[in-house]
Amino acid sequence: MKLDPFIRVDEVPFSTTREEIVNMRGNPARTHRNLVGLNELDYEAVVFRFQDCGRLEEITMQAPVVHIGNLSVPFAALASFVRTNDPSAFGKAGFLISPKFGFAFDADEPYWVTALAAHCLDAWRAI
């Protein structure tokens, strides 16, 4: 995962619409409305989650390594990296959330990392 926090994941900016994702990637393997009311486009190795208004909230993908600028952090070191480098980090529902770097993950679910849009951090805090 190449992360430009709150801006883009790999080549997908958080300004991307649902229609643009489908045009780029084709139809997803599954679509689903999750328990927190986000609409998911599940492409198996990556899941895009949108609000009903079409705003992209989260991008979850398998990320054995997270690249942030010039840093490359292996998944196994991610928790330690966050705790050392993000004093605003917090835990909710089994996830470690990094407001500084714009992602959340569950260390017990190897390689799945969720990049967050800046506007959804409050929702994570409210869980």
C-alpha positions in Angstrom: 0.0 0.0 0.0 1.4 3.4 -1.0 -0.3 5.9 1.3 -0.4 9.6 1.0 -2.4 10.1 4.2 -6.0 11.4 3.6 -5.1 12.1 0.0 -4.7 8.8 -1.9 -4.0 5.1 -1.7 -1.9 3.9 -4.5 -3.4 5.7 -7.5 -6.8 6.2 -6.0 -7.5 9.7 -4.5 -10.2 10.0 -1.8 -12.0 12.3 -4.2 -12.8 9.3 -6.4 -16.4 8.4 -6.9 -18.1 5.0 -6.9 -18.7 5.3 -10.6 -15.0 6.1 -11.3 -14.0 3.0 -9.3 -16.3 0.8 -11.3 -15.1 2.3 -14.6 -11.5 1.7 -13.5 -11.9 -1.8 -12.1 -15.1 -3.2 -13.6 -17.9 -4.7 -11.5 -16.8 -5.8 -8.0 -17.0 -9.4 -6.9 -19.5 -8.3 -4.2 -21.4 -5.2 -3.1 -22.7 -4.9 0.4 -23.9 -2.4 3.0 -21.9 -2.9 6.1 -23.0 -2.7 9.8 -22.0 1.0 10.0 -24.0 2.0 7.0 -21.3 2.2 4.4 -21.7 0.8 0.9 -18.9 -1.6 0.0 -17.4 -2.4 -3.4 -15.5 -5.6 -2.7 -12.8 -6.5 -5.2 -11.5 -9.3 -2.9 -7.9 -7.8 -2.5 -9.3 -4.3 -2.0 -12.6 -2.9 -0.6 -13.8 0.6 -1.2 -16.4 2.0 1.3 -18.7 4.9 0.4 -21.3 7.0 2.2 -24.8 7.0 0.7 -24.0 10.5 -0.8 -21.2 8.8 -2.8 -18.2 10.2 -0.7 -15.3 7.7 -0.4 -14.7 6.9 3.3 -12.2 4.0 3.4 -10.0 1.8 1.3 -9.1 -1.5 2.8 -6.5 -3.7 1.2 -3.9 -6.4 1.9 -0.7 -4.5 2.7 2.3 -6.6 3.8 4.1 -3.3 3.7 2.7 0.2 4.1 4.7 2.9 2.2 4.3 6.4 3.6 6.5 8.9 1.8 10.1 7.5 2.1 9.1 5.1 4.9 8.3 1.4 4.3 6.8 -0.3 7.3 6.2 -4.0 7.3 2.8 -5.0 8.7 4.5 -6.9 11.6 6.0 -3.6 12.7 3.0 -1.4 12.1 1.7 -1.3 15.7 5.1 -0.4 17.1 5.6 2.2 14.4 2.2 3.8 15.1 2.7 3.8 18.9 6.1 5.4 18.5 5.3 8.0 15.8 1.7 9.0 16.5 0.9 10.2 20.0 -2.7 10.7 18.9 -3.2 7.0 18.0 -6.1 5.2 19.7 -7.7 1.8 19.8 -11.4 1.0 19.1 -13.2 -2.2 18.4 -9.9 -4.2 18.2 -8.4 -1.7 15.7 -5.4 0.6 16.2 -6.2 4.0 14.5 -3.5 6.5 13.5 -5.0 10.0 12.9 -1.5 11.2 11.9 -1.0 8.6 9.2 -4.7 8.1 8.3 -5.1 4.4 8.7 -6.6 1.7 10.9 -5.8 -2.0 11.3 -6.3 -5.0 13.4 -2.9 -6.6 14.2 -4.7 -10.0 14.5 -5.8 -9.8 10.9 -2.5 -9.8 9.0 -2.0 -7.6 6.1 -5.5 -5.9 6.1 -5.0 -2.1 6.4 -7.8 0.5 6.1 -6.8 3.9 4.8 -9.2 6.6 6.0 -10.5 9.8 4.6 -9.9 12.7 7.1 -13.6 13.3 7.5 -14.3 9.9 9.0 -11.9 10.0 11.9 -14.6 11.3 14.2 -16.8 8.3 13.3 -13.9 6.0 14.4 -13.6 7.9 17.7 -17.3 7.6 18.3 -17.3 3.8 18.0 
